[in-house]
Amino acid sequence: MISENDDSIDAVNELVRKISIKETQLRIAQESNLIQTAEVLKNQLFQLQQELGDSSDTQLQSLMSL
């Protein structure tokens, strides 16, 4: 049970790291006026944020079942 929570925390931390990287990439693309690249990065960032929301919900449900 504890290892499941650790895995869940690791997954959330990895998603947060990926989101941070995408935000940096998006900011650079916007500053460089790379419109198409910025759009792709926005979509990728949105997908990662959705995954994070899903992971947080799963983690919360796991904690509530304890």
PyMOL Python script that loads the backbone (N, CA, C, O; Angstrom):
from pymol import cmd

cmd.read_pdbstr("""\
ATOM      1  N   MET A   1       0.823  -1.189   0.000  1.00  0.00           N
ATOM      2  CA  MET A   1       0.000   0.000   0.000  1.00  0.00           C
ATOM      3  C   MET A   1       0.871   1.259   0.000  1.00  0.00           C
ATOM      4  O   MET A   1       0.596   2.214  -0.726  1.00  0.00           O
ATOM      5  N   ILE A   2       1.920   1.247   0.820  1.00  0.00           N
ATOM      6  CA  ILE A   2       2.803   2.412   0.887  1.00  0.00           C
ATOM      7  C   ILE A   2       3.526   2.618  -0.436  1.00  0.00           C
ATOM      8  O   ILE A   2       3.691   3.751  -0.888  1.00  0.00           O
ATOM      9  N   SER A   3       3.957   1.525  -1.057  1.00  0.00           N
ATOM     10  CA  SER A   3       4.653   1.676  -2.334  1.00  0.00           C
ATOM     11  C   SER A   3       3.731   2.238  -3.411  1.00  0.00           C
ATOM     12  O   SER A   3       4.181   2.959  -4.302  1.00  0.00           O
ATOM     13  N   GLU A   4       2.434   1.909  -3.332  1.00  0.00           N
ATOM     14  CA  GLU A   4       1.481   2.475  -4.287  1.00  0.00           C
ATOM     15  C   GLU A   4       1.404   3.988  -4.117  1.00  0.00           C
ATOM     16  O   GLU A   4       1.360   4.723  -5.103  1.00  0.00           O
ATOM     17  N   ASN A   5       1.389   4.452  -2.872  1.00  0.00           N
ATOM     18  CA  ASN A   5       1.349   5.886  -2.614  1.00  0.00           C
ATOM     19  C   ASN A   5       2.627   6.557  -3.091  1.00  0.00           C
ATOM     20  O   ASN A   5       2.588   7.647  -3.662  1.00  0.00           O
ATOM     21  N   ASP A   6       3.769   5.898  -2.854  1.00  0.00           N
ATOM     22  CA  ASP A   6       5.041   6.444  -3.321  1.00  0.00           C
ATOM     23  C   ASP A   6       5.068   6.544  -4.839  1.00  0.00           C
ATOM     24  O   ASP A   6       5.540   7.537  -5.392  1.00  0.00           O
ATOM     25  N   ASP A   7       4.558   5.512  -5.513  1.00  0.00           N
ATOM     26  CA  ASP A   7       4.496   5.530  -6.979  1.00  0.00           C
ATOM     27  C   ASP A   7       3.590   6.649  -7.460  1.00  0.00           C
ATOM     28  O   ASP A   7       3.897   7.334  -8.436  1.00  0.00           O
ATOM     29  N   SER A   8       2.475   6.831  -6.771  1.00  0.00           N
ATOM     30  CA  SER A   8       1.537   7.884  -7.133  1.00  0.00           C
ATOM     31  C   SER A   8       2.175   9.260  -6.949  1.00  0.00           C
ATOM     32  O   SER A   8       2.029  10.137  -7.801  1.00  0.00           O
ATOM     33  N   ILE A   9       2.873   9.441  -5.852  1.00  0.00           N
ATOM     34  CA  ILE A   9       3.558  10.714  -5.592  1.00  0.00           C
ATOM     35  C   ILE A   9       4.635  10.950  -6.638  1.00  0.00           C
ATOM     36  O   ILE A   9       4.786  12.067  -7.134  1.00  0.00           O
ATOM     37  N   ASP A  10       5.388   9.903  -6.978  1.00  0.00           N
ATOM     38  CA  ASP A  10       6.417  10.030  -8.016  1.00  0.00           C
ATOM     39  C   ASP A  10       5.802  10.421  -9.357  1.00  0.00           C
ATOM     40  O   ASP A  10       6.364  11.239 -10.087  1.00  0.00           O
ATOM     41  N   ALA A  11       4.655   9.840  -9.677  1.00  0.00           N
ATOM     42  CA  ALA A  11       3.982  10.152 -10.946  1.00  0.00           C
ATOM     43  C   ALA A  11       3.531  11.609 -10.961  1.00  0.00           C
ATOM     44  O   ALA A  11       3.680  12.297 -11.971  1.00  0.00           O
ATOM     45  N   VAL A  12       2.983  12.077  -9.846  1.00  0.00           N
ATOM     46  CA  VAL A  12       2.539  13.470  -9.761  1.00  0.00           C
ATOM     47  C   VAL A  12       3.739  14.407  -9.875  1.00  0.00           C
ATOM     48  O   VAL A  12       3.684  15.412 -10.585  1.00  0.00           O
ATOM     49  N   ASN A  13       4.820  14.075  -9.175  1.00  0.00           N
ATOM     50  CA  ASN A  13       6.029  14.904  -9.251  1.00  0.00           C
ATOM     51  C   ASN A  13       6.585  14.957 -10.668  1.00  0.00           C
ATOM     52  O   ASN A  13       7.061  16.003 -11.109  1.00  0.00           O
ATOM     53  N   GLU A  14       6.529  13.850 -11.374  1.00  0.00           N
ATOM     54  CA  GLU A  14       7.007  13.811 -12.760  1.00  0.00           C
ATOM     55  C   GLU A  14       6.133  14.685 -13.653  1.00  0.00           C
ATOM     56  O   GLU A  14       6.646  15.395 -14.518  1.00  0.00           O
ATOM     57  N   LEU A  15       4.829  14.639 -13.451  1.00  0.00           N
ATOM     58  CA  LEU A  15       3.925  15.482 -14.237  1.00  0.00           C
ATOM     59  C   LEU A  15       4.168  16.963 -13.947  1.00  0.00           C
ATOM     60  O   LEU A  15       4.147  17.787 -14.861  1.00  0.00           O
ATOM     61  N   VAL A  16       4.398  17.297 -12.689  1.00  0.00           N
ATOM     62  CA  VAL A  16       4.673  18.690 -12.324  1.00  0.00           C
ATOM     63  C   VAL A  16       5.960  19.151 -13.000  1.00  0.00           C
ATOM     64  O   VAL A  16       6.041  20.282 -13.479  1.00  0.00           O
ATOM     65  N   ARG A  17       6.960  18.282 -13.038  1.00  0.00           N
ATOM     66  CA  ARG A  17       8.224  18.617 -13.696  1.00  0.00           C
ATOM     67  C   ARG A  17       8.009  18.837 -15.190  1.00  0.00           C
ATOM     68  O   ARG A  17       8.537  19.793 -15.759  1.00  0.00           O
ATOM     69  N   LYS A  18       7.238  17.961 -15.827  1.00  0.00           N
ATOM     70  CA  LYS A  18       6.961  18.098 -17.260  1.00  0.00           C
ATOM     71  C   LYS A  18       6.185  19.383 -17.552  1.00  0.00           C
ATOM     72  O   LYS A  18       6.443  20.058 -18.548  1.00  0.00           O
ATOM     73  N   ILE A  19       5.239  19.714 -16.679  1.00  0.00           N
ATOM     74  CA  ILE A  19       4.459  20.945 -16.853  1.00  0.00           C
ATOM     75  C   ILE A  19       5.369  22.162 -16.772  1.00  0.00           C
ATOM     76  O   ILE A  19       5.246  23.095 -17.565  1.00  0.00           O
ATOM     77  N   SER A  20       6.272  22.145 -15.816  1.00  0.00           N
ATOM     78  CA  SER A  20       7.211  23.257 -15.659  1.00  0.00           C
ATOM     79  C   SER A  20       8.073  23.435 -16.905  1.00  0.00           C
ATOM     80  O   SER A  20       8.308  24.559 -17.349  1.00  0.00           O
ATOM     81  N   ILE A  21       8.535  22.337 -17.458  1.00  0.00           N
ATOM     82  CA  ILE A  21       9.349  22.391 -18.679  1.00  0.00           C
ATOM     83  C   ILE A  21       8.527  22.936 -19.844  1.00  0.00           C
ATOM     84  O   ILE A  21       9.003  23.789 -20.592  1.00  0.00           O
ATOM     85  N   LYS A  22       7.290  22.446 -20.004  1.00  0.00           N
ATOM     86  CA  LYS A  22       6.434  22.928 -21.099  1.00  0.00           C
ATOM     87  C   LYS A  22       6.132  24.410 -20.948  1.00  0.00           C
ATOM     88  O   LYS A  22       6.089  25.135 -21.942  1.00  0.00           O
ATOM     89  N   GLU A  23       5.921  24.873 -19.719  1.00  0.00           N
ATOM     90  CA  GLU A  23       5.659  26.294 -19.502  1.00  0.00           C
ATOM     91  C   GLU A  23       6.865  27.129 -19.935  1.00  0.00           C
ATOM     92  O   GLU A  23       6.705  28.186 -20.545  1.00  0.00           O
ATOM     93  N   THR A  24       8.051  26.659 -19.622  1.00  0.00           N
ATOM     94  CA  THR A  24       9.271  27.371 -20.035  1.00  0.00           C
ATOM     95  C   THR A  24       9.395  27.377 -21.556  1.00  0.00           C
ATOM     96  O   THR A  24       9.702  28.406 -22.158  1.00  0.00           O
ATOM     97  N   GLN A  25       9.155  26.220 -22.170  1.00  0.00           N
ATOM     98  CA  GLN A  25       9.222  26.135 -23.629  1.00  0.00           C
ATOM     99  C   GLN A  25       8.192  27.058 -24.278  1.00  0.00           C
ATOM    100  O   GLN A  25       8.480  27.719 -25.276  1.00  0.00           O
ATOM    101  N   LEU A  26       6.989  27.095 -23.703  1.00  0.00           N
ATOM    102  CA  LEU A  26       5.935  27.951 -24.242  1.00  0.00           C
ATOM    103  C   LEU A  26       6.324  29.424 -24.132  1.00  0.00           C
ATOM    104  O   LEU A  26       6.130  30.187 -25.078  1.00  0.00           O
ATOM    105  N   ARG A  27       6.858  29.818 -23.012  1.00  0.00           N
ATOM    106  CA  ARG A  27       7.272  31.207 -22.821  1.00  0.00           C
ATOM    107  C   ARG A  27       8.348  31.594 -23.849  1.00  0.00           C
ATOM    108  O   ARG A  27       8.310  32.688 -24.412  1.00  0.00           O
ATOM    109  N   ILE A  28       9.296  30.696 -24.086  1.00  0.00           N
ATOM    110  CA  ILE A  28      10.351  30.958 -25.073  1.00  0.00           C
ATOM    111  C   ILE A  28       9.746  31.068 -26.475  1.00  0.00           C
ATOM    112  O   ILE A  28      10.106  31.962 -27.241  1.00  0.00           O
ATOM    113  N   ALA A  29       8.834  30.164 -26.805  1.00  0.00           N
ATOM    114  CA  ALA A  29       8.198  30.189 -28.129  1.00  0.00           C
ATOM    115  C   ALA A  29       7.413  31.484 -28.322  1.00  0.00           C
ATOM    116  O   ALA A  29       7.449  32.082 -29.397  1.00  0.00           O
ATOM    117  N   GLN A  30       6.707  31.916 -27.282  1.00  0.00           N
ATOM    118  CA  GLN A  30       5.936  33.155 -27.383  1.00  0.00           C
ATOM    119  C   GLN A  30       6.853  34.358 -27.529  1.00  0.00           C
ATOM    120  O   GLN A  30       6.580  35.253 -28.328  1.00  0.00           O
ATOM    121  N   GLU A  31       7.938  34.388 -26.763  1.00  0.00           N
ATOM    122  CA  GLU A  31       8.881  35.504 -26.849  1.00  0.00           C
ATOM    123  C   GLU A  31       9.586  35.542 -28.196  1.00  0.00           C
ATOM    124  O   GLU A  31       9.983  36.606 -28.673  1.00  0.00           O
ATOM    125  N   SER A  32       9.738  34.372 -28.802  1.00  0.00           N
ATOM    126  CA  SER A  32      10.406  34.283 -30.104  1.00  0.00           C
ATOM    127  C   SER A  32       9.430  34.417 -31.268  1.00  0.00           C
ATOM    128  O   SER A  32       9.812  34.322 -32.434  1.00  0.00           O
ATOM    129  N   ASN A  33       8.154  34.640 -30.923  1.00  0.00           N
ATOM    130  CA  ASN A  33       7.107  34.806 -31.927  1.00  0.00           C
ATOM    131  C   ASN A  33       6.960  33.568 -32.817  1.00  0.00           C
ATOM    132  O   ASN A  33       6.712  33.680 -34.018  1.00  0.00           O
ATOM    133  N   LEU A  34       7.114  32.400 -32.216  1.00  0.00           N
ATOM    134  CA  LEU A  34       6.922  31.134 -32.918  1.00  0.00           C
ATOM    135  C   LEU A  34       5.484  30.679 -32.671  1.00  0.00           C
ATOM    136  O   LEU A  34       5.218  29.874 -31.778  1.00  0.00           O
ATOM    137  N   ILE A  35       4.583  31.198 -33.461  1.00  0.00           N
ATOM    138  CA  ILE A  35       3.153  31.041 -33.212  1.00  0.00           C
ATOM    139  C   ILE A  35       2.705  29.584 -33.272  1.00  0.00           C
ATOM    140  O   ILE A  35       2.010  29.116 -32.371  1.00  0.00           O
ATOM    141  N   GLN A  36       3.091  28.869 -34.311  1.00  0.00           N
ATOM    142  CA  GLN A  36       2.667  27.475 -34.443  1.00  0.00           C
ATOM    143  C   GLN A  36       3.256  26.609 -33.333  1.00  0.00           C
ATOM    144  O   GLN A  36       2.573  25.744 -32.786  1.00  0.00           O
ATOM    145  N   THR A  37       4.507  26.841 -33.008  1.00  0.00           N
ATOM    146  CA  THR A  37       5.147  26.090 -31.924  1.00  0.00           C
ATOM    147  C   THR A  37       4.450  26.381 -30.602  1.00  0.00           C
ATOM    148  O   THR A  37       4.231  25.473 -29.800  1.00  0.00           O
ATOM    149  N   ALA A  38       4.107  27.624 -30.375  1.00  0.00           N
ATOM    150  CA  ALA A  38       3.416  28.004 -29.146  1.00  0.00           C
ATOM    151  C   ALA A  38       2.056  27.305 -29.047  1.00  0.00           C
ATOM    152  O   ALA A  38       1.669  26.864 -27.965  1.00  0.00           O
ATOM    153  N   GLU A  39       1.345  27.202 -30.140  1.00  0.00           N
ATOM    154  CA  GLU A  39       0.045  26.527 -30.141  1.00  0.00           C
ATOM    155  C   GLU A  39       0.192  25.052 -29.786  1.00  0.00           C
ATOM    156  O   GLU A  39      -0.579  24.518 -28.988  1.00  0.00           O
ATOM    157  N   VAL A  40       1.177  24.402 -30.377  1.00  0.00           N
ATOM    158  CA  VAL A  40       1.424  22.983 -30.074  1.00  0.00           C
ATOM    159  C   VAL A  40       1.775  22.820 -28.597  1.00  0.00           C
ATOM    160  O   VAL A  40       1.277  21.913 -27.930  1.00  0.00           O
ATOM    161  N   LEU A  41       2.627  23.696 -28.099  1.00  0.00           N
ATOM    162  CA  LEU A  41       3.023  23.626 -26.694  1.00  0.00           C
ATOM    163  C   LEU A  41       1.848  23.891 -25.761  1.00  0.00           C
ATOM    164  O   LEU A  41       1.752  23.271 -24.702  1.00  0.00           O
ATOM    165  N   LYS A  42       0.955  24.801 -26.136  1.00  0.00           N
ATOM    166  CA  LYS A  42      -0.240  25.063 -25.326  1.00  0.00           C
ATOM    167  C   LYS A  42      -1.091  23.800 -25.222  1.00  0.00           C
ATOM    168  O   LYS A  42      -1.585  23.461 -24.147  1.00  0.00           O
ATOM    169  N   ASN A  43      -1.255  23.112 -26.340  1.00  0.00           N
ATOM    170  CA  ASN A  43      -2.038  21.870 -26.343  1.00  0.00           C
ATOM    171  C   ASN A  43      -1.385  20.805 -25.472  1.00  0.00           C
ATOM    172  O   ASN A  43      -2.064  20.118 -24.709  1.00  0.00           O
ATOM    173  N   GLN A  44      -0.067  20.670 -25.586  1.00  0.00           N
ATOM    174  CA  GLN A  44       0.654  19.693 -24.783  1.00  0.00           C
ATOM    175  C   GLN A  44       0.560  20.037 -23.298  1.00  0.00           C
ATOM    176  O   GLN A  44       0.396  19.152 -22.458  1.00  0.00           O
ATOM    177  N   LEU A  45       0.665  21.309 -22.986  1.00  0.00           N
ATOM    178  CA  LEU A  45       0.573  21.768 -21.608  1.00  0.00           C
ATOM    179  C   LEU A  45      -0.822  21.477 -21.051  1.00  0.00           C
ATOM    180  O   LEU A  45      -0.956  21.022 -19.916  1.00  0.00           O
ATOM    181  N   PHE A  46      -1.838  21.734 -21.837  1.00  0.00           N
ATOM    182  CA  PHE A  46      -3.213  21.451 -21.415  1.00  0.00           C
ATOM    183  C   PHE A  46      -3.398  19.968 -21.116  1.00  0.00           C
ATOM    184  O   PHE A  46      -4.019  19.606 -20.117  1.00  0.00           O
ATOM    185  N   GLN A  47      -2.863  19.115 -21.975  1.00  0.00           N
ATOM    186  CA  GLN A  47      -2.977  17.666 -21.765  1.00  0.00           C
ATOM    187  C   GLN A  47      -2.265  17.236 -20.481  1.00  0.00           C
ATOM    188  O   GLN A  47      -2.784  16.416 -19.724  1.00  0.00           O
ATOM    189  N   LEU A  48      -1.094  17.784 -20.244  1.00  0.00           N
ATOM    190  CA  LEU A  48      -0.362  17.448 -19.017  1.00  0.00           C
ATOM    191  C   LEU A  48      -1.120  17.924 -17.776  1.00  0.00           C
ATOM    192  O   LEU A  48      -1.156  17.226 -16.763  1.00  0.00           O
ATOM    193  N   GLN A  49      -1.718  19.096 -17.857  1.00  0.00           N
ATOM    194  CA  GLN A  49      -2.485  19.608 -16.729  1.00  0.00           C
ATOM    195  C   GLN A  49      -3.708  18.738 -16.461  1.00  0.00           C
ATOM    196  O   GLN A  49      -4.090  18.537 -15.309  1.00  0.00           O
ATOM    197  N   GLN A  50      -4.317  18.227 -17.517  1.00  0.00           N
ATOM    198  CA  GLN A  50      -5.449  17.312 -17.345  1.00  0.00           C
ATOM    199  C   GLN A  50      -4.981  16.020 -16.676  1.00  0.00           C
ATOM    200  O   GLN A  50      -5.647  15.505 -15.779  1.00  0.00           O
ATOM    201  N   GLU A  51      -3.836  15.500 -17.114  1.00  0.00           N
ATOM    202  CA  GLU A  51      -3.278  14.294 -16.500  1.00  0.00           C
ATOM    203  C   GLU A  51      -2.999  14.527 -15.018  1.00  0.00           C
ATOM    204  O   GLU A  51      -3.257  13.660 -14.183  1.00  0.00           O
ATOM    205  N   LEU A  52      -2.477  15.692 -14.710  1.00  0.00           N
ATOM    206  CA  LEU A  52      -2.183  16.016 -13.314  1.00  0.00           C
ATOM    207  C   LEU A  52      -3.473  16.044 -12.508  1.00  0.00           C
ATOM    208  O   LEU A  52      -3.520  15.526 -11.392  1.00  0.00           O
ATOM    209  N   GLY A  53      -4.509  16.638 -13.057  1.00  0.00           N
ATOM    210  CA  GLY A  53      -5.803  16.658 -12.374  1.00  0.00           C
ATOM    211  C   GLY A  53      -6.336  15.260 -12.150  1.00  0.00           C
ATOM    212  O   GLY A  53      -6.856  14.955 -11.076  1.00  0.00           O
ATOM    213  N   ASP A  54      -6.213  14.404 -13.155  1.00  0.00           N
ATOM    214  CA  ASP A  54      -6.662  13.021 -13.034  1.00  0.00           C
ATOM    215  C   ASP A  54      -5.847  12.283 -11.980  1.00  0.00           C
ATOM    216  O   ASP A  54      -6.403  11.520 -11.190  1.00  0.00           O
ATOM    217  N   SER A  55      -4.538  12.503 -11.960  1.00  0.00           N
ATOM    218  CA  SER A  55      -3.670  11.845 -10.987  1.00  0.00           C
ATOM    219  C   SER A  55      -3.981  12.315  -9.577  1.00  0.00           C
ATOM    220  O   SER A  55      -3.974  11.522  -8.636  1.00  0.00           O
ATOM    221  N   SER A  56      -4.249  13.587  -9.433  1.00  0.00           N
ATOM    222  CA  SER A  56      -4.570  14.133  -8.112  1.00  0.00           C
ATOM    223  C   SER A  56      -5.876  13.538  -7.602  1.00  0.00           C
ATOM    224  O   SER A  56      -5.992  13.215  -6.420  1.00  0.00           O
ATOM    225  N   ASP A  57      -6.859  13.392  -8.489  1.00  0.00           N
ATOM    226  CA  ASP A  57      -8.133  12.800  -8.099  1.00  0.00           C
ATOM    227  C   ASP A  57      -7.942  11.353  -7.666  1.00  0.00           C
ATOM    228  O   ASP A  57      -8.523  10.925  -6.669  1.00  0.00           O
ATOM    229  N   THR A  58      -7.139  10.599  -8.398  1.00  0.00           N
ATOM    230  CA  THR A  58      -6.867   9.210  -8.065  1.00  0.00           C
ATOM    231  C   THR A  58      -6.146   9.105  -6.737  1.00  0.00           C
ATOM    232  O   THR A  58      -6.464   8.254  -5.906  1.00  0.00           O
ATOM    233  N   GLN A  59      -5.174   9.977  -6.547  1.00  0.00           N
ATOM    234  CA  GLN A  59      -4.409   9.971  -5.299  1.00  0.00           C
ATOM    235  C   GLN A  59      -5.321  10.308  -4.125  1.00  0.00           C
ATOM    236  O   GLN A  59      -5.220   9.680  -3.070  1.00  0.00           O
ATOM    237  N   LEU A  60      -6.195  11.269  -4.285  1.00  0.00           N
ATOM    238  CA  LEU A  60      -7.120  11.664  -3.224  1.00  0.00           C
ATOM    239  C   LEU A  60      -8.055  10.490  -2.895  1.00  0.00           C
ATOM    240  O   LEU A  60      -8.313  10.205  -1.726  1.00  0.00           O
ATOM    241  N   GLN A  61      -8.546   9.829  -3.914  1.00  0.00           N
ATOM    242  CA  GLN A  61      -9.427   8.680  -3.691  1.00  0.00           C
ATOM    243  C   GLN A  61      -8.695   7.573  -2.945  1.00  0.00           C
ATOM    244  O   GLN A  61      -9.277   6.917  -2.082  1.00  0.00           O
ATOM    245  N   SER A  62      -7.418   7.360  -3.272  1.00  0.00           N
ATOM    246  CA  SER A  62      -6.619   6.345  -2.578  1.00  0.00           C
ATOM    247  C   SER A  62      -6.460   6.706  -1.105  1.00  0.00           C
ATOM    248  O   SER A  62      -6.586   5.847  -0.233  1.00  0.00           O
ATOM    249  N   LEU A  63      -6.185   7.969  -0.835  1.00  0.00           N
ATOM    250  CA  LEU A  63      -6.032   8.398   0.551  1.00  0.00           C
ATOM    251  C   LEU A  63      -7.337   8.291   1.318  1.00  0.00           C
ATOM    252  O   LEU A  63      -7.332   7.941   2.498  1.00  0.00           O
ATOM    253  N   MET A  64      -8.447   8.585   0.674  1.00  0.00           N
ATOM    254  CA  MET A  64      -9.734   8.523   1.347  1.00  0.00           C
ATOM    255  C   MET A  64     -10.107   7.075   1.690  1.00  0.00           C
ATOM    256  O   MET A  64     -10.851   6.841   2.642  1.00  0.00           O
ATOM    257  N   SER A  65      -9.607   6.120   0.935  1.00  0.00           N
ATOM    258  CA  SER A  65      -9.948   4.714   1.187  1.00  0.00           C
ATOM    259  C   SER A  65      -9.150   4.126   2.346  1.00  0.00           C
ATOM    260  O   SER A  65      -9.446   3.019   2.795  1.00  0.00           O
ATOM    261  N   LEU A  66      -8.148   4.844   2.835  1.00  0.00           N
ATOM    262  CA  LEU A  66      -7.347   4.353   3.961  1.00  0.00           C
ATOM    263  C   LEU A  66      -8.142   4.316   5.181  1.00  0.00           C
ATOM    264  O   LEU A  66      -7.638   3.929   6.235  1.00  0.00           O
TER     265      LEU A  66
END
""", "prot")
cmd.dss("prot")
cmd.show_as("cartoon", "prot")
cmd.util.cbc("prot")
cmd.orient("prot")
